[in-house]
Amino acid sequence: MDQPTVIDTQQKTDTDIEMQPQDTSPPVSYSITQLSHEFDISPRTIRFYEDKGLLNPDRSKYRRTYSKRDRVRLMLILRGKRVGFSLDESRELFDIYDSGTGEETQLRHWYRLLQEHQTRLEQNKQDIEELLAEVKSAKGHCQQLMDTEIKP
């Protein structure tokens, strides 16, 4: 009696492997090292945001594991910092989003924060323009003194 032929289904040729679509989806979780490299910040900075309650990693198996949600929050925190938002303002936005209130409430709150921020920036701009005018005036006065007192 002939033995049935056993086919090894685990063997794949190079052609089979090349034709397989590669999984390019981002990982479901991230280490603190991955996030610090991706956003070019120190792990200490990430731990600081965690201590402030802005990030909430899973702490199983003696290490922090950050979720997609944590990654998005980190990105929003850093983006907010670049445009001048405080961590408290970022927390406010996260709290409104987490509360499950309607989109209209979230948008109104976001609009109010943006309006307040714009007002502060415009005031800062005016302050800087006034300071620049004072610096230019002081420079002109110094130049005038140097021109009159330092003659050969």
C-alpha positions in Angstrom: 0.0 0.0 0.0 1.3 3.4 -0.9 1.8 6.0 1.8 -0.1 9.3 1.2 2.2 12.1 0.2 2.6 14.8 3.0 2.8 18.3 1.6 4.7 20.8 3.7 2.4 23.8 3.8 4.9 25.9 5.8 7.4 26.1 3.0 7.1 29.2 0.8 9.1 30.2 -2.1 10.7 33.6 -2.5 8.0 34.4 -5.1 5.3 33.5 -2.6 6.8 35.8 0.0 7.2 38.7 -2.4 3.5 38.4 -3.5 2.2 38.5 0.0 1.1 42.0 1.1 3.3 43.4 3.8 1.5 44.6 7.0 2.4 48.3 7.2 -0.2 49.2 9.7 1.2 51.0 12.8 1.6 48.9 16.0 -1.3 48.8 18.4 0.9 49.8 21.3 4.1 51.7 21.6 7.0 51.7 24.0 8.3 54.9 25.7 11.4 54.5 23.5 9.4 54.3 20.3 7.4 57.4 21.2 10.5 59.4 22.3 12.2 58.6 19.0 9.2 59.4 16.9 8.5 62.8 18.5 12.2 63.6 19.2 11.6 64.1 22.9 13.1 62.5 26.0 11.4 59.6 27.8 11.5 61.9 30.8 9.2 64.3 29.0 6.7 61.5 28.3 6.8 60.4 31.9 6.2 64.1 32.9 3.0 64.2 30.8 2.0 60.9 32.3 2.5 62.3 35.8 0.3 65.2 34.9 -2.5 62.8 33.9 -2.3 63.6 30.2 -1.2 60.1 29.2 -2.3 56.8 30.7 -0.1 53.9 29.6 -0.6 50.3 30.6 1.9 49.3 33.2 1.8 45.5 32.9 4.9 43.4 32.7 7.2 45.9 34.4 7.1 48.4 31.5 4.9 51.1 30.1 2.9 50.3 27.0 1.3 53.3 25.3 -1.9 53.0 23.2 -2.8 54.7 19.9 -4.9 57.0 22.1 -1.8 58.0 24.1 0.2 58.5 20.9 -2.5 60.8 19.5 -2.7 62.7 22.8 1.1 63.1 22.8 1.0 64.5 19.3 -1.7 67.0 20.3 0.1 68.1 23.4 3.3 68.8 21.4 1.4 70.5 18.6 -0.5 72.6 21.2 2.8 73.6 22.9 4.2 74.7 19.6 1.4 77.2 19.1 1.4 78.3 22.8 -1.2 76.2 24.5 -0.6 75.3 28.1 -0.8 71.8 29.4 -4.0 72.8 31.3 -5.6 73.9 28.0 -4.7 70.6 26.4 -6.1 68.8 29.4 -9.3 70.8 29.1 -9.7 69.7 25.5 -9.1 66.1 26.4 -11.6 66.3 29.2 -14.3 67.7 27.0 -13.6 65.0 24.4 -13.6 62.3 27.0 -16.8 63.5 28.5 -18.7 62.3 25.5 -20.5 65.7 25.0 -21.7 66.4 21.6 -19.5 67.6 18.8 -21.1 71.1 18.9 -20.1 71.5 22.6 -16.5 70.4 21.8 -16.3 72.8 18.8 -17.6 75.7 20.9 -15.1 75.0 23.6 -12.3 74.7 21.1 -13.4 78.0 19.5 -13.4 79.8 22.8 -9.9 78.5 23.6 -8.6 79.6 20.2 -10.2 83.0 20.6 -8.5 83.5 24.0 -5.2 82.3 22.6 -5.5 84.7 19.7 -6.2 87.6 22.1 -3.1 86.7 24.1 -0.9 86.5 21.0 -2.2 89.8 19.7 -1.3 91.4 23.0 2.1 89.8 23.0 2.6 91.1 19.4 1.7 94.6 20.5 4.1 94.4 23.5 6.9 93.2 21.3 6.4 96.0 18.8 6.5 98.5 21.7 9.7 96.9 23.0 11.3 96.9 19.6 10.5 100.6 19.2 12.2 101.3 22.5 15.2 99.3 21.6 15.5 101.1 18.2 15.2 104.4 20.0 17.9 103.5 22.5 20.2 102.3 19.7 19.7 105.5 17.8 20.5 107.5 21.0 23.7 105.4 21.5 24.7 105.9 17.9 24.2 109.6 18.2 26.3 109.8 21.3 29.1 107.8 19.7 29.1 110.0 16.6 29.3 113.2 18.6 31.7 112.1 21.4 34.1 110.0 19.3 35.5 112.5 16.8 39.1 112.4 15.9 
